[in-house]
Amino acid sequence: MKKLIAGPMATLSHQGLRKIIEDFGGCDEYYTEMINAASFLTHGQFESFYALNDFGREKIVWQLTGKDSEPMAKCARELCASGGIGIDLNMGCSAPEIYKSGAGIAWMLKPREETERLVCEVRNAIDSFNNQTLVTSNDSENPHLIHRHQRLSVKLRLGDENFKEDEFYDFCEMLYKNGVEQLVLHPRTKKEKLARPPRYQFVEQLALNMKDKIPVILNGNVKDVASYENAMSKAPDASGVMIARMSAQKPWIFCKLGIRNEELGIGASGAVERGFLVEKDGDVLVDRFKVGMEYIANLRLYQPKEFWETRMQRFFAYYCDNFSFGHYIKSKMLNCKTLEEAEKTFESYFDEMPGDRYEKI
Ligand SMILES: Cc1cc2nc3c(=O)[nH]c(=O)nc-3n(C[C@H](O)[C@H](O)[C@H](O)COP(=O)(O)O)c2cc1C
């Protein structure tokens, strides 16, 4: 079975969205939005919100960003204590303000020893946590205490525009040799925009290189069953797929990909209890109005007030693409100044367009 992973997205991949995805049956791993290590260590007023883990707790991967290894290692050690699968190092973000500061994809472009030092320091921090933390084994016949295993992973791109294939694979080999246990490849270069087709052939080659070593996950442009199947046909040796943007536009995407429905049965999921999934004339439908309203309600519960407006806007910038008059409702939502206004605006759209409310799963 291929893994299905919710991708990290700054301002979007937080507890409020995770809760909705969990209600739809969940996915295998939740990467958090990138957490700035140096800021996190200040324990400022907003930082604790990044570490909320009430839903899908055991499946969370804490993604770190930063320009220096020391705070990243310290932060990794702290976040290990929040549980979850482990720590991910962001080596893929190519937003200019990130890489120019020495973070994100800059780690693929710095002198190799510097990046190696980062990986080793974070690996050591995780190991020291693992070695000091005992948990009960999963073996119900013979329960005994074992060391905790928090994983180290890296999410990366191909590199700069003039990257060389061999050097890229060599870089990945260095990560593996220094204890990285999973790689997620978003196969675009630093400057390649999301509109450009991802180069899945590099995922396949990397997966073949890492066969019997560590899992390689494909990321980029998976948005429905057809694109999932296309991606898997191009990279059959990948161990799974990470979905970022579509997990915000359609938090039910993992459910829609079919696997979750069969495993859990639609009737078993929290989405039915909460009215996100309804049955009509033998079809199972998503109530997109209720999901949107739940997202706003979750902002109140799980985000600091100072973030409400911008996080509502970032979400609806994707979510509105579900609707026939997406541009119209998007511009109205992006102009809302309060969550109350956003709720009223969103609700009124379905008075005008009742047919947009449901989507067949
Ligand atoms: C709004 C937004 C925020 C993102 N933030 C992050 C991030 O915090 N960390 C990261 O590694 N990638 C980030 N990405 C990149 C995505 O995780 C993913 O690699 C990219 O969107 C391609 O996957 P997709 O086609 O499934 O969206 C972000 C992308 C978007 C659109």
PDBQT file of the ligand as one rigid body, heavy atoms in Angstrom, charges set to zero:
ROOT
HETATM    1  C1  LIG A 401       0.824  28.089   0.150  1.00  0.00    +0.000 C 
HETATM    2  C2  LIG A 401       1.955  27.082   0.121  1.00  0.00    +0.000 A 
HETATM    3  C3  LIG A 401       2.778  26.973   1.226  1.00  0.00    +0.000 A 
HETATM    4  C4  LIG A 401       3.832  26.049   1.223  1.00  0.00    +0.000 A 
HETATM    5  N1  LIG A 401       4.597  25.907   2.351  1.00  0.00    +0.000 NA
HETATM    6  C5  LIG A 401       5.538  24.933   2.401  1.00  0.00    +0.000 A 
HETATM    7  C6  LIG A 401       6.239  24.657   3.605  1.00  0.00    +0.000 A 
HETATM    8  O1  LIG A 401       5.987  25.260   4.651  1.00  0.00    +0.000 OA
HETATM    9  N2  LIG A 401       7.190  23.686   3.571  1.00  0.00    +0.000 N 
HETATM   10  C7  LIG A 401       7.482  22.967   2.434  1.00  0.00    +0.000 A 
HETATM   11  O2  LIG A 401       8.350  22.096   2.461  1.00  0.00    +0.000 OA
HETATM   12  N3  LIG A 401       6.800  23.192   1.300  1.00  0.00    +0.000 NA
HETATM   13  C8  LIG A 401       5.820  24.127   1.266  1.00  0.00    +0.000 A 
HETATM   14  N4  LIG A 401       5.087  24.297   0.120  1.00  0.00    +0.000 N 
HETATM   15  C9  LIG A 401       5.319  23.387  -1.024  1.00  0.00    +0.000 C 
HETATM   16  C10 LIG A 401       4.340  22.201  -0.957  1.00  0.00    +0.000 C 
HETATM   17  O3  LIG A 401       4.548  21.415   0.216  1.00  0.00    +0.000 OA
HETATM   18  C11 LIG A 401       4.474  21.285  -2.193  1.00  0.00    +0.000 C 
HETATM   19  O4  LIG A 401       5.813  20.877  -2.300  1.00  0.00    +0.000 OA
HETATM   20  C12 LIG A 401       4.058  21.977  -3.494  1.00  0.00    +0.000 C 
HETATM   21  O5  LIG A 401       2.891  22.758  -3.297  1.00  0.00    +0.000 OA
HETATM   22  C13 LIG A 401       3.789  20.943  -4.586  1.00  0.00    +0.000 C 
HETATM   23  O6  LIG A 401       2.844  19.991  -4.171  1.00  0.00    +0.000 OA
HETATM   24  P1  LIG A 401       1.276  20.055  -4.584  1.00  0.00    +0.000 P 
HETATM   25  O7  LIG A 401       1.215  20.065  -6.084  1.00  0.00    +0.000 OA
HETATM   26  O8  LIG A 401       0.650  18.824  -3.993  1.00  0.00    +0.000 OA
HETATM   27  O9  LIG A 401       0.707  21.320  -4.037  1.00  0.00    +0.000 OA
HETATM   28  C14 LIG A 401       4.063  25.227   0.085  1.00  0.00    +0.000 A 
HETATM   29  C15 LIG A 401       3.235  25.370  -1.025  1.00  0.00    +0.000 A 
HETATM   30  C16 LIG A 401       2.194  26.273  -1.022  1.00  0.00    +0.000 A 
HETATM   31  C17 LIG A 401       1.303  26.378  -2.235  1.00  0.00    +0.000 C 
ENDROOT
TORSDOF 0
